[in-house]
Every structure is written in C-alpha cells, then in structure tokens.
Amino acid sequence: MDNSLHFEQTPYHHVCLKDRKTLELTGVKKIESFDAYEFLIETSLGYLNITGSELTLVRLDQDQNEVSIKGNIDSISYVSDHKKKVHPKEKVFNKLLK
C-alpha cells in the first residue's frame, strides 16, 4: 500500500512540538510514508523523520501545506536524502540476524 501524499510547493517550514504529544508542521511537500511508529515527511528544507509510538495523522491541510501528528513522539530528525539512514550498529545487528 502506498502511504504517500503530495502537496504543492511552499517556501517556508516550521516545526512546533507541544508536550512531546502534538507536532505541527508547515512547509510540507510530501508525506513519503507513515505508520504508528514512524513518519517520513519531505519538507521545503529536506526530509524529516519522526519516530515514536501511537503516532496518528490528525490534520492534513494540502492547501496550506500543514500537517499535525499526535502520539508519543520520541525523536525528530532531518535526513540528508529520502532513504532512512541506517546507523552502523543497526547494520551489524541486521547482518547477525541473517
């Protein structure tokens, strides 16, 4: 299933985190993928990876390029390309499981 949503381009980007439970984003270009544990979102300033638990998409405004996410937010990080980075420890661990 393709969990991707496209938005019109916008020149600005804001991130507002409230009590680690609500995240409001502006400048969203595309929601690349999402589930209850992770969102990968393309913004006007690069890809944003959001991880946590019980994550849900609460508000989606394609006209204003805004998204609201609720849940237990553990981390927010920008990645240099659209493919999620794998840390060296994860690579070793994945090799051991093969």
C-alpha positions in Angstrom: 0.0 0.0 0.0 1.3 3.4 -1.0 1.1 5.7 2.1 2.4 8.8 0.2 0.6 12.1 0.0 1.7 15.0 -2.3 1.4 18.7 -1.5 2.1 21.9 -3.5 5.5 23.5 -3.0 5.9 26.1 -0.3 8.9 28.3 0.6 8.7 28.1 4.4 8.9 25.4 7.0 8.1 25.5 10.8 8.1 22.8 13.4 6.1 23.1 16.6 6.3 20.3 19.3 3.9 20.6 22.2 4.5 18.4 25.3 6.0 15.6 23.1 2.5 14.7 22.2 1.5 17.0 19.4 3.6 18.0 16.4 2.5 20.7 14.0 4.4 21.1 10.7 4.2 23.7 7.9 6.1 23.7 4.6 5.2 20.1 4.0 5.8 19.0 0.4 5.0 15.3 0.7 4.3 12.6 3.2 6.6 9.8 2.0 5.4 7.1 4.4 3.9 6.7 7.8 2.6 4.2 10.4 2.1 4.2 14.2 5.8 4.3 14.8 7.4 6.5 12.1 6.6 9.3 9.7 8.9 10.3 6.8 7.9 13.7 5.5 9.5 15.8 2.8 9.5 19.5 3.8 10.8 22.5 1.9 14.0 22.2 3.9 14.6 18.5 3.5 13.3 15.1 4.7 12.1 14.9 8.3 12.0 11.6 10.1 9.6 11.4 13.2 9.6 8.4 15.4 7.6 7.4 18.4 4.6 5.2 19.3 0.9 5.5 18.7 1.5 8.2 16.1 -1.6 9.3 14.1 -2.1 11.8 11.4 -4.6 14.3 13.0 -4.8 17.1 10.5 -3.9 17.3 6.9 -4.2 20.6 5.0 -2.9 20.3 1.5 -3.9 23.9 0.6 -1.8 25.3 3.5 0.9 22.5 3.3 0.3 21.8 7.0 0.3 18.5 9.0 -0.5 17.7 12.6 0.6 14.5 14.2 -0.3 13.2 17.7 1.2 10.4 19.7 4.2 9.7 21.9 7.0 11.5 20.0 10.5 10.2 20.7 12.6 11.9 18.0 12.5 14.4 15.2 15.5 14.4 12.8 16.3 15.7 9.3 18.0 13.2 6.9 20.2 14.1 4.0 18.3 12.0 1.5 14.9 10.4 1.3 16.1 7.0 2.3 16.2 6.5 6.0 19.7 6.3 7.3 20.8 3.1 9.0 23.3 3.5 11.8 26.4 1.3 11.8 25.2 -0.6 14.9 22.0 -1.5 13.1 23.9 -2.7 10.0 26.0 -5.1 12.2 22.9 -6.3 14.1 21.0 -6.9 10.8 23.9 -8.9 9.5 23.9 -11.1 12.6 20.2 -11.9 12.1 20.7 -13.1 8.5 
